[in-house]
């Protein structure tokens, strides 16, 4: 029985889909004006894991994640780059997909873009105006009337007056209430815009997700997810405008992943304390990033540091080392102890840290079986590979990963193999001093030698 922590209720609940065996899941994606940083990677990997497990349980999942491809930041960055917003967003979407491929993510089933849903957005805004949930201000912008939606604040369990602490109405705004939010922005000179009943303009940030989710999954669906900073105001506003327009409950289960922190602050572009996925994969194998992100349960924050990456590297190397040169069985029993424990951990609100603990227990049994029961070792190795695959790890050959976990040496593989052969010859000639010298030379370059009956292998350390 799958249980999910529902942000809306603040409780862990049994998951019951609206339609038996089918699941609709919408996740708020990125505003594509720059490269993805590790905070983005956290959310992308978290919901990839969730999607994988839902499918593993047999659900027919439709996974939708949007791109925000029109926004103040996009317009500003495109102007700085002397390119059009379309050119900028196309480059950034292509870059994100490259990053996700490196990280081992399976792309969502649908990836709608805001600019492809202008008609649907206009229809929803007009519906809200017709129902007196929205109005056009004197500045041409269209706003949502928060006071007309009695349930406003239910996702964050806060009253409207509490959320207004410190809020103000800017001079250039024409909204009636400090909490009212924009649905449609009137066009400024030279900005990208579309025709609408309220004049030329473009959608506000919040309305795009409501319109896209409604079109892709319907007015009422199972799961809506995103990063921790989206609970308020974005998701609160989504609920208000969607339920006001459609007259029914919007989403049954709300899920929010934890942040990646640098020190005590959330990693973000606005704070300037971020590392892009591309920065980190210049040095570390991308699967190490994935392993770091799933080592904690998806709701937990992750403290990013060089040491955290190195710890993840060591853990992943332990799994790969157990598989190195180990033959595997053709199949394993679906009801084995380790598989059942893995499933139980993941059914407990997608507890990946618990699932990884099962993998390490499996490795201990595998290493024991190698000495006493080769058939059992083969079954355990196959099970380790299969369970790791459900988490999107152990997707490289052990030999490749152990040689390419980090990029800290100037030595090529040919150089390393040549030195290993020289060491082998020295040892055959009883010249152990030379053999040790070569070993130490490689160690200084970040290369650790592993001697066994089958010969000498190596890893980058």
Backbone torsions as a table, in degrees:
resi	resn	phi	psi	omega
1	UNK	NA	120.3	-178.8
2	UNK	-81.1	131.8	174.5
3	UNK	-119.6	138.9	-177.4
4	UNK	-127.1	134.9	172.5
5	UNK	-74.7	118.8	-177.1
6	UNK	-99.1	113.3	179.9
7	UNK	-57.9	-32.0	-176.7
8	UNK	-63.3	-39.1	-179.0
9	UNK	-102.1	-15.9	-176.3
10	UNK	73.3	17.9	-176.6
11	UNK	-129.3	159.1	172.1
12	UNK	-86.7	123.8	-172.9
13	UNK	-126.0	151.2	172.1
14	UNK	-64.4	135.0	-179.0
15	UNK	-85.2	119.0	176.4
16	UNK	-125.7	109.5	-178.2
17	UNK	-68.8	156.2	178.5
18	UNK	-61.2	-44.8	178.2
19	UNK	-113.8	127.2	-176.5
20	UNK	-50.4	129.9	175.5
21	UNK	69.3	2.0	177.8
22	UNK	-118.4	142.4	-179.5
23	UNK	-135.1	132.6	170.5
24	UNK	-108.9	126.3	-178.8
25	UNK	-131.6	125.7	177.2
26	UNK	-115.7	131.0	179.0
27	UNK	-125.3	131.5	177.6
28	UNK	-70.1	124.5	-178.8
29	UNK	-94.1	-159.5	-171.6
30	UNK	-92.2	153.7	165.4
31	UNK	-85.3	112.4	-163.6
32	UNK	-90.9	76.3	175.7
33	UNK	-117.9	-4.4	-178.3
34	UNK	-157.0	175.2	-179.9
35	UNK	-71.4	154.4	-179.7
36	UNK	-69.7	135.2	172.8
37	UNK	-103.6	-179.0	-173.3
38	UNK	-68.3	-24.4	173.4
39	UNK	-64.0	-42.1	174.6
40	UNK	-63.1	-42.5	-179.4
41	UNK	-59.8	-36.9	178.7
42	UNK	-57.4	-50.3	-178.8
43	UNK	-67.4	-41.9	-178.5
44	UNK	-63.3	-42.7	-179.8
45	UNK	-71.1	-41.0	-178.7
46	UNK	-57.7	-47.1	-177.0
47	UNK	-80.1	-21.5	169.5
48	UNK	-64.7	-43.3	177.8
49	UNK	-62.4	-43.8	179.3
50	UNK	-61.6	-44.3	178.5
51	UNK	-62.9	-42.8	179.5
52	UNK	-60.0	-43.8	-176.3
53	UNK	-71.2	-37.9	176.4
54	UNK	-58.5	-41.2	178.5
55	UNK	-71.0	-36.3	176.6
56	UNK	-60.1	-35.6	178.6
57	UNK	-76.2	-6.1	176.0
58	UNK	100.1	5.3	178.9
59	UNK	-74.8	142.2	172.1
60	UNK	-85.1	95.1	-171.8
61	UNK	-95.3	134.9	165.6
62	UNK	-110.6	110.7	-175.6
63	UNK	-104.6	117.1	-178.2
64	UNK	-117.2	130.2	174.4
65	UNK	-139.3	128.3	-171.7
66	UNK	-91.2	165.7	165.4
67	UNK	-114.6	127.8	168.5
68	UNK	-85.0	107.8	-174.6
69	UNK	-116.6	17.0	167.6
70	UNK	-145.8	126.1	-170.2
71	UNK	-173.2	158.2	178.8
72	UNK	-56.1	-42.3	-178.4
73	UNK	-65.1	-38.9	179.1
74	UNK	-64.7	-46.3	-179.0
75	UNK	-61.8	-43.0	-179.3
76	UNK	-65.6	-47.4	-177.9
77	UNK	-65.8	-39.2	179.0
78	UNK	-62.4	-40.7	178.5
79	UNK	-65.0	-40.5	177.9
80	UNK	-63.1	-34.2	-178.5
81	UNK	-87.1	-2.7	-176.9
82	UNK	57.3	46.5	176.2
83	UNK	-139.0	168.1	178.7
84	UNK	-81.2	157.6	174.9
85	UNK	-55.4	-37.8	179.0
86	UNK	-62.5	-42.9	179.9
87	UNK	-63.5	-41.8	179.1
88	UNK	-63.8	-49.3	-175.5
89	UNK	-68.1	-34.2	176.5
90	UNK	-62.8	-42.0	179.0
91	UNK	-64.2	-43.7	-176.3
92	UNK	-72.0	-33.9	175.9
93	UNK	-66.4	-42.9	177.5
94	UNK	-62.3	-40.0	179.9
95	UNK	-66.5	-40.3	178.9
96	UNK	-62.6	-41.9	-180.0
97	UNK	-65.1	-35.8	175.1
98	UNK	-63.4	-43.8	179.0
99	UNK	-61.4	-44.0	-177.8
100	UNK	-66.0	-35.6	176.5
101	UNK	-63.0	-42.5	177.1
102	UNK	-61.0	-40.4	-175.5
103	UNK	-78.7	-5.7	176.9
104	UNK	85.5	16.6	179.1
105	UNK	-77.8	147.1	168.8
106	UNK	-93.2	126.8	-176.1
107	UNK	-65.0	148.5	177.4
108	UNK	-58.8	163.5	179.0
109	UNK	-68.3	-36.2	179.1
110	UNK	-134.5	140.0	178.7
111	UNK	-130.3	72.5	-178.1
112	UNK	-67.3	150.7	177.2
113	UNK	-115.6	142.6	-176.6
114	UNK	-54.8	-40.8	-175.3
115	UNK	-69.6	-12.7	177.4
116	UNK	-88.8	-3.7	-173.7
117	UNK	-126.0	29.9	-179.1
118	UNK	-61.6	-41.5	-179.5
119	UNK	-62.1	-44.4	-179.8
120	UNK	-65.7	-36.5	178.5
121	UNK	-65.1	-44.7	-179.9
122	UNK	-61.8	-41.4	178.9
123	UNK	-61.9	-43.4	-179.1
124	UNK	-67.3	-40.4	177.5
125	UNK	-62.3	-43.3	179.9
126	UNK	-64.2	-38.1	176.7
127	UNK	-60.2	-42.5	179.7
128	UNK	-66.2	-37.2	176.1
129	UNK	-65.0	-45.2	-178.8
130	UNK	-61.8	-31.9	179.8
131	UNK	-90.2	7.0	179.7
132	UNK	64.8	26.8	172.5
133	UNK	-96.6	-1.1	-178.2
134	UNK	-150.4	160.1	-178.7
135	UNK	-153.1	158.3	175.3
136	UNK	-97.6	127.2	178.9
137	UNK	-80.3	171.9	-178.3
138	UNK	-65.1	-21.8	179.2
139	UNK	-85.7	1.6	178.9
140	UNK	95.8	-17.9	177.9
141	UNK	-72.0	151.5	175.5
142	UNK	-106.6	131.9	-175.7
143	UNK	-120.2	152.3	172.8
144	UNK	-88.7	135.8	178.9
145	UNK	-85.6	96.9	-177.1
146	UNK	-62.6	-38.0	-177.3
147	UNK	-64.3	-20.4	-179.8
148	UNK	-84.0	-9.0	178.9
149	UNK	-106.8	102.0	-170.4
150	UNK	-63.9	-27.3	-175.3
151	UNK	-89.2	8.9	-177.2
152	UNK	-60.1	128.8	-179.2
153	UNK	104.5	-1.7	-173.7
154	UNK	-68.9	-30.1	179.3
155	UNK	-67.8	-39.9	-177.9
156	UNK	-95.5	1.8	178.1
157	UNK	53.8	47.9	-179.4
158	UNK	-134.3	147.7	176.6
159	UNK	-83.2	153.1	-176.7
160	UNK	-56.0	-43.5	-177.4
161	UNK	-65.2	-30.6	178.0
162	UNK	-71.2	-35.7	-178.7
163	UNK	-75.2	-12.2	-178.1
164	UNK	-89.2	-1.7	-179.8
165	UNK	-57.4	118.0	179.2
166	UNK	85.6	-5.7	-179.3
167	UNK	-74.0	153.4	178.9
168	UNK	-150.3	164.6	175.1
169	UNK	-101.6	117.8	179.6
170	UNK	-65.7	152.8	-178.0
171	UNK	-57.7	-38.8	-174.7
172	UNK	-81.0	-6.0	-179.8
173	UNK	-91.2	158.6	-178.8
174	UNK	-128.9	31.1	-179.8
175	UNK	-81.6	155.4	-174.6
176	UNK	-84.3	-24.3	-175.5
177	UNK	-137.2	144.7	-174.8
178	UNK	-59.1	-28.2	-177.5
179	UNK	-88.8	-10.3	178.8
180	UNK	-60.0	143.1	-177.5
181	UNK	-125.8	155.6	-171.9
182	UNK	-79.6	136.6	175.1
183	UNK	-104.0	-35.0	-178.1
184	UNK	-141.9	126.2	-178.5
185	UNK	-99.6	127.7	176.3
186	UNK	-68.0	147.1	-172.9
187	UNK	-70.7	141.1	169.6
188	UNK	-99.0	160.7	-176.6
189	UNK	-56.2	126.0	175.1
190	UNK	83.6	-4.4	-179.7
191	UNK	-85.2	155.2	173.2
192	UNK	-62.6	138.3	-176.5
193	UNK	-155.9	166.2	177.5
194	UNK	-133.6	153.3	176.1
195	UNK	-71.3	145.5	177.9
196	UNK	-154.1	169.8	176.2
197	UNK	-62.3	-14.7	-177.0
198	UNK	-108.3	16.4	-178.0
199	UNK	96.6	177.0	179.7
200	UNK	-65.1	141.4	179.9
201	UNK	179.7	-164.1	179.7
202	UNK	-148.1	160.6	-175.2
203	UNK	-70.1	150.2	167.9
204	UNK	-72.4	168.1	-174.7
205	UNK	-65.6	-44.2	-171.2
206	UNK	-69.3	-41.1	-172.5
207	UNK	-65.5	-28.3	-176.0
208	UNK	-61.7	-41.2	-177.9
209	UNK	-68.3	-38.8	177.6
210	UNK	-61.5	-43.8	-178.7
211	UNK	-67.9	-42.2	-178.7
212	UNK	-69.3	-42.8	178.6
213	UNK	-63.2	-41.2	179.1
214	UNK	-61.0	-41.9	-179.2
215	UNK	-71.9	-41.4	-173.4
216	UNK	-83.1	-34.5	-173.0
217	UNK	-124.2	-10.3	-176.9
218	UNK	98.9	171.4	-175.8
219	UNK	-72.6	-14.4	-179.2
220	UNK	-140.2	119.4	-178.1
221	UNK	-140.3	-179.0	-165.3
222	UNK	-81.8	-56.7	-169.1
223	UNK	-128.6	135.3	171.9
224	UNK	-127.7	130.9	-176.6
225	UNK	-131.6	171.9	176.7
226	UNK	170.3	-173.6	179.8
227	UNK	-76.7	167.5	-175.2
228	UNK	-66.0	-26.6	-177.6
229	UNK	-80.4	-2.6	-177.9
230	UNK	-93.2	-9.7	-179.0
231	UNK	-56.4	-43.9	176.5
232	UNK	-141.4	131.0	6.0
233	UNK	-93.8	-10.3	-166.2
234	UNK	-58.5	-54.6	-175.5
235	UNK	-73.4	-31.5	174.4
236	UNK	-61.6	-41.7	179.7
237	UNK	-70.5	-35.6	175.8
238	UNK	-59.0	-46.3	179.4
239	UNK	-58.6	-47.7	-176.0
240	UNK	-60.5	-51.5	-175.0
241	UNK	-71.3	-34.7	-179.1
242	UNK	-70.2	-46.7	-177.8
243	UNK	-72.1	-32.0	176.1
244	UNK	-67.0	-40.8	-178.3
245	UNK	-73.7	-41.1	-171.6
246	UNK	-96.3	-16.2	178.4
247	UNK	70.4	25.2	178.8
248	UNK	-151.7	168.6	178.5
249	UNK	-61.0	141.4	-174.7
250	UNK	-84.8	-57.5	-172.8
251	UNK	-138.0	143.5	178.7
252	UNK	-85.0	-40.9	-175.8
253	UNK	-127.6	122.5	175.9
254	UNK	-104.3	131.9	-177.1
255	UNK	-128.5	134.2	179.6
256	UNK	-133.5	127.4	-179.6
257	UNK	-84.1	163.0	178.4
258	UNK	-76.7	162.1	-179.0
259	UNK	-85.1	159.9	166.0
260	UNK	-95.5	127.1	-175.1
261	UNK	-112.8	146.2	170.5
262	UNK	-111.6	108.1	-170.8
263	UNK	69.6	-120.4	179.3
264	UNK	-108.9	5.2	-176.8
265	UNK	-110.0	146.9	176.7
266	UNK	-65.7	137.1	176.2
267	UNK	-69.3	125.2	179.6
268	UNK	-158.7	156.1	178.6
269	UNK	-69.4	-34.3	-178.4
270	UNK	-64.4	-31.0	178.4
271	UNK	-88.3	-13.5	179.0
272	UNK	72.1	17.5	-176.1
273	UNK	-110.9	48.2	-172.9
274	UNK	-122.1	156.6	169.9
275	UNK	-119.4	130.0	177.6
276	UNK	-76.0	158.5	174.4
277	UNK	-56.7	-38.1	-179.3
278	UNK	-66.8	-36.3	176.3
279	UNK	-58.0	-50.0	-171.6
280	UNK	-73.8	-36.3	-179.4
281	UNK	-75.1	-6.6	170.7
282	UNK	-67.2	-24.3	-176.7
283	UNK	-115.9	-36.8	-173.9
284	UNK	-112.0	145.2	172.0
285	UNK	-58.3	131.7	-175.6
286	UNK	-57.1	-27.7	-178.8
287	UNK	-67.1	-22.1	175.6
288	UNK	-67.6	-39.9	176.3
289	UNK	-61.1	-45.9	179.9
290	UNK	-60.1	-44.1	-178.7
291	UNK	-63.1	-40.3	176.8
292	UNK	-60.3	-43.4	-176.1
293	UNK	-68.9	-28.2	-178.6
294	UNK	-99.4	-1.2	178.9
295	UNK	-70.6	-20.0	173.5
296	UNK	-112.2	149.0	176.2
297	UNK	-60.2	147.0	-165.7
298	UNK	-59.2	-25.0	-178.2
299	UNK	-82.8	-13.8	-176.0
300	UNK	-81.8	142.8	173.6
301	UNK	-70.5	154.5	178.1
302	UNK	-118.8	127.4	175.1
303	UNK	-90.2	112.8	-176.9
304	UNK	-86.2	135.1	173.2
305	UNK	-161.6	167.6	175.4
306	UNK	-60.9	-38.4	-179.6
307	UNK	-66.0	-36.6	178.4
308	UNK	-62.6	-39.9	177.0
309	UNK	-65.8	-41.5	179.4
310	UNK	-65.3	-37.5	176.8
311	UNK	-64.7	-40.9	177.5
312	UNK	-64.2	-39.2	177.7
313	UNK	-59.3	-46.4	-178.9
314	UNK	-62.4	-43.4	179.6
315	UNK	-63.1	-44.0	-179.2
316	UNK	-68.9	-36.5	176.3
317	UNK	-60.9	-34.9	179.2
318	UNK	-63.1	-41.2	178.7
319	UNK	-67.1	-46.0	-179.1
320	UNK	-65.8	-37.6	-179.4
321	UNK	-62.8	-36.2	178.5
322	UNK	-64.5	-26.7	-178.5
323	UNK	-92.2	-12.6	-173.9
324	UNK	-64.8	126.1	178.5
325	UNK	59.2	23.3	-179.1
326	UNK	-104.0	115.4	174.4
327	UNK	-61.0	155.8	-177.0
328	UNK	-125.7	150.9	173.0
329	UNK	-71.0	161.0	179.0
330	UNK	-70.2	-32.3	-178.7
331	UNK	-157.1	167.8	177.1
332	UNK	-133.0	160.5	179.9
333	UNK	-69.1	136.1	-177.6
334	UNK	-70.4	-19.4	-177.0
335	UNK	-107.9	23.6	-179.4
336	UNK	-64.7	161.9	-177.2
337	UNK	-57.7	-47.3	-175.1
338	UNK	-68.9	-38.2	178.2
339	UNK	-65.4	-40.7	178.6
340	UNK	-65.9	-39.0	178.4
341	UNK	-67.9	-40.1	176.6
342	UNK	-59.5	-48.5	-178.1
343	UNK	-62.3	-39.7	179.4
344	UNK	-63.6	-41.8	178.7
345	UNK	-62.8	-46.5	-178.2
346	UNK	-69.8	-31.0	176.9
347	UNK	-71.2	-15.3	176.3
348	UNK	-90.4	71.0	177.9
349	UNK	58.6	41.6	174.3
350	UNK	55.4	53.4	-175.6
351	UNK	-80.4	84.1	-177.3
352	UNK	-67.0	-31.0	178.2
353	UNK	-64.8	-39.1	175.2
354	UNK	-66.2	-37.9	178.9
355	UNK	-65.2	-40.5	179.3
356	UNK	-67.8	-34.8	175.6
357	UNK	-59.9	-36.5	175.6
358	UNK	-62.9	-40.5	179.6
359	UNK	-63.1	-40.1	179.0
360	UNK	-68.4	-36.5	174.4
361	UNK	-62.9	-39.0	178.9
362	UNK	-63.4	-40.4	178.7
363	UNK	-61.1	-41.6	178.8
364	UNK	-60.0	-43.6	179.0
365	UNK	-68.3	-36.1	178.3
366	UNK	-63.1	-45.4	-179.3
367	UNK	-65.1	-34.0	175.0
368	UNK	-67.6	-44.3	-176.5
369	UNK	-65.3	-28.1	178.6
370	UNK	-58.5	-28.2	-176.5
371	UNK	-90.3	-19.7	-171.0
372	UNK	-126.9	-27.8	-171.7
373	UNK	-148.9	92.0	-175.3
374	UNK	-62.8	-36.6	179.5
375	UNK	-63.5	-42.2	177.4
376	UNK	-66.4	-38.8	177.6
377	UNK	-60.2	-39.9	179.4
378	UNK	-66.0	-38.8	178.3
379	UNK	-67.0	-43.1	-179.6
380	UNK	-66.6	-37.9	178.1
381	UNK	-62.9	-42.5	178.5
382	UNK	-63.7	-41.1	-179.8
383	UNK	-67.2	-39.1	177.0
384	UNK	-60.6	-44.5	179.6
385	UNK	-64.0	-42.1	-178.0
386	UNK	-68.4	-44.3	179.7
387	UNK	-68.2	-38.4	174.6
388	UNK	-60.9	-38.3	178.9
389	UNK	-61.9	-32.9	177.7
390	UNK	-64.9	-24.8	177.3
391	UNK	-96.1	-1.0	-179.6
392	UNK	78.3	19.6	176.7
393	UNK	-117.0	174.6	-175.7
394	UNK	58.7	38.8	-178.4
395	UNK	-97.5	0.9	176.5
396	UNK	-112.5	163.0	174.5
397	UNK	-70.4	145.0	-179.8
398	UNK	-54.7	-42.4	-177.7
399	UNK	-62.9	-42.1	-179.4
400	UNK	-65.5	-48.3	-177.2
401	UNK	-60.8	-46.4	-176.0
402	UNK	-65.2	-23.7	176.9
403	UNK	-91.3	-14.7	-175.0
404	UNK	-130.8	30.6	179.5
405	UNK	-71.1	-36.2	176.4
406	UNK	-137.6	161.2	-179.4
407	UNK	-119.1	82.8	-175.9
408	UNK	-126.6	8.8	-177.7
409	UNK	-125.2	146.8	176.2
410	UNK	-86.0	-7.1	-178.9
411	UNK	-75.0	134.8	174.4
412	UNK	-80.6	166.8	177.2
413	UNK	-61.2	-35.6	179.2
414	UNK	-64.2	-40.8	177.4
415	UNK	-61.3	-44.2	-177.8
416	UNK	-64.1	-47.9	-179.0
417	UNK	-63.1	-35.4	178.9
418	UNK	-64.8	-43.0	179.2
419	UNK	-67.9	-36.1	177.3
420	UNK	-64.2	-39.5	178.6
421	UNK	-66.3	-39.5	177.0
422	UNK	-63.1	-40.2	178.4
423	UNK	-65.0	-41.7	178.6
424	UNK	-59.3	-44.9	-179.4
425	UNK	-65.2	-39.8	179.2
426	UNK	-61.8	-40.9	-178.9
427	UNK	-69.9	-35.5	175.9
428	UNK	-62.8	-32.8	-179.9
429	UNK	-89.1	12.4	179.2
430	UNK	63.5	18.7	178.2
431	UNK	-92.4	72.2	-173.6
432	UNK	-69.2	-28.0	177.8
433	UNK	-62.2	-43.0	178.2
434	UNK	-66.9	-39.9	177.9
435	UNK	-59.7	-43.9	178.6
436	UNK	-66.6	-35.8	178.9
437	UNK	-63.2	-42.6	179.0
438	UNK	-65.8	-42.5	177.8
439	UNK	-58.4	-45.8	-179.4
440	UNK	-67.2	-35.5	177.6
441	UNK	-62.0	-43.6	178.4
442	UNK	-67.3	-39.3	-179.7
443	UNK	-61.9	-37.8	177.8
444	UNK	-63.9	-25.1	178.8
445	UNK	-93.2	9.3	177.5
446	UNK	85.5	20.5	-178.6
447	UNK	-113.5	120.6	177.6
448	UNK	-104.0	128.6	179.3
449	UNK	-91.3	142.4	179.3
450	UNK	-124.6	107.4	-179.2
451	UNK	-90.9	136.6	177.0
452	UNK	-147.6	178.2	178.8
453	UNK	-62.7	-28.1	-179.0
454	UNK	-81.1	-9.4	-178.5
455	UNK	131.3	-160.4	-178.0
456	UNK	-112.5	127.6	173.5
457	UNK	-117.0	176.0	-176.9
458	UNK	-147.4	158.4	174.3
459	UNK	-136.8	160.2	173.7
460	UNK	-90.0	131.2	-175.7
461	UNK	-123.4	NA	NA
